[in-house]
Amino acid sequence: MYSKEETQRLKREFWIAFAEKYPRKWVLYDTKIKDFSFKFYVDNKKAQVLIDIEHRSDEKRIAYFEKLEALKNILEEEFIKDLIFEKEHTLESGKTISRIWVEKLDVGVSNKNYWDEIFDFYNEKMNALETFYSEYDDFIKDIEIL
C-alpha cells in the first residue's frame, strides 16, 4: 500500500510517461460544448476513456446524450466497440451526469508493468472518440431545447 504522497508521485510519473509516449494535444475539455468533455481515468483496477456530459441543465445534458445515443451504431461499427452508455451516472459527489465510456479491466496505475498497455489503450480509444467527434460535432452541437 502506498502513502498518499507516493500515490501522487506515481500518478504524476504515469501521466508524464504517457505524454512522452504519445506527445500530442488531446481534445479533452476543448469540445466547444459547455460541460461536455473527454477524459482519461485510471486507478488500481481499471483504465477508462470517457465522455462526460455534466451540463447543469438536465434537459441539455440529456439532449447531448441522446444525440450521441442516436449515433451509437455508427460509433460502434466505425470507431470504437464495447462502449457503455449511461444516461444517469451519479458521481461520488452526488452530482448526476451522463457518461459514455470504454474500459480496460485488470490493469492499474501502481504497477508500472501495465503502463504501456494502458497508454496504448488510451491512445487507441481516445483517438477513435476524437475522430468520431471531429466528424459529427456539428450534429452533436445542434440541440433544440424548448
VENGI-V708572 format. One record per residue. PHI is phi in whole degrees, 0 to 359 (* if undefined). PSI is psi in whole degrees, 0 to 359 (none if undefined). D_CENTER is the distance of its C-alpha to the mean C-alpha in whole Angstrom. Layout:
# VENGI-V708572
PHI_PSI_D_CENTER ; PHI_PSI_D_CENTER
This chain:
# VENGI-V708572
*_135_27 ; 266_151_26 ; 287_168_27 ; 301_319_25 ; 293_319_26 ; 295_320_25 ; 296_316_22 ; 297_318_21 ; 296_317_23 ; 297_316_21 ; 296_321_17 ; 299_314_19 ; 300_319_20 ; 302_309_17 ; 292_325_15 ; 295_316_18 ; 297_321_19 ; 297_314_15 ; 296_328_16 ; 287_323_20 ; 286_322_19 ; 234_75_17 ; 281_91_18 ; 208_166_16 ; 267_121_15 ; 272_154_11 ; 295_308_11 ; 47_257_8 ; 270_352_10 ; 271_54_13 ; 268_349_12 ; 70_15_16 ; 237_125_15 ; 301_130_16 ; 60_32_13 ; 233_113_10 ; 217_157_7 ; 261_140_4 ; 219_153_4 ; 255_143_5 ; 219_141_7 ; 212_143_11 ; 220_206_14 ; 267_11_17 ; 234_335_16 ; 201_164_13 ; 235_141_10 ; 224_149_6 ; 243_126_3 ; 232_153_2 ; 246_119_4 ; 250_130_7 ; 245_107_10 ; 244_24_13 ; 302_139_16 ; 297_326_19 ; 279_116_21 ; 302_323_20 ; 300_313_21 ; 291_318_19 ; 303_312_16 ; 291_324_17 ; 298_316_18 ; 295_317_15 ; 300_315_14 ; 293_331_17 ; 297_315_17 ; 293_321_14 ; 297_324_16 ; 296_334_19 ; 263_7_17 ; 306_314_16 ; 298_315_18 ; 298_313_18 ; 303_313_14 ; 283_328_15 ; 280_325_19 ; 254_341_18 ; 235_306_14 ; 204_128_12 ; 265_170_14 ; 64_29_13 ; 284_146_11 ; 250_125_11 ; 254_123_12 ; 228_106_13 ; 294_322_15 ; 238_99_16 ; 244_126_14 ; 261_123_15 ; 283_165_14 ; 304_329_17 ; 289_348_18 ; 97_350_19 ; 289_139_17 ; 263_128_16 ; 230_175_13 ; 252_143_12 ; 218_139_8 ; 233_131_7 ; 206_166_6 ; 228_146_8 ; 222_158_9 ; 241_118_12 ; 269_165_15 ; 64_36_18 ; 228_159_17 ; 206_152_17 ; 291_332_17 ; 282_348_20 ; 251_105_21 ; 298_340_22 ; 296_338_23 ; 270_347_19 ; 303_312_17 ; 298_322_18 ; 297_317_17 ; 294_315_13 ; 301_316_14 ; 294_320_15 ; 300_311_12 ; 303_311_9 ; 299_312_11 ; 296_311_12 ; 285_318_9 ; 292_321_7 ; 303_315_11 ; 297_315_11 ; 296_318_9 ; 293_322_10 ; 296_314_13 ; 303_311_13 ; 298_319_12 ; 295_331_15 ; 278_331_17 ; 241_11_17 ; 298_324_16 ; 297_318_20 ; 295_316_20 ; 295_318_16 ; 292_336_18 ; 275_81_21 ; 251_152_21 ; 240_122_25 ; 245_124_25 ; 275_none_29
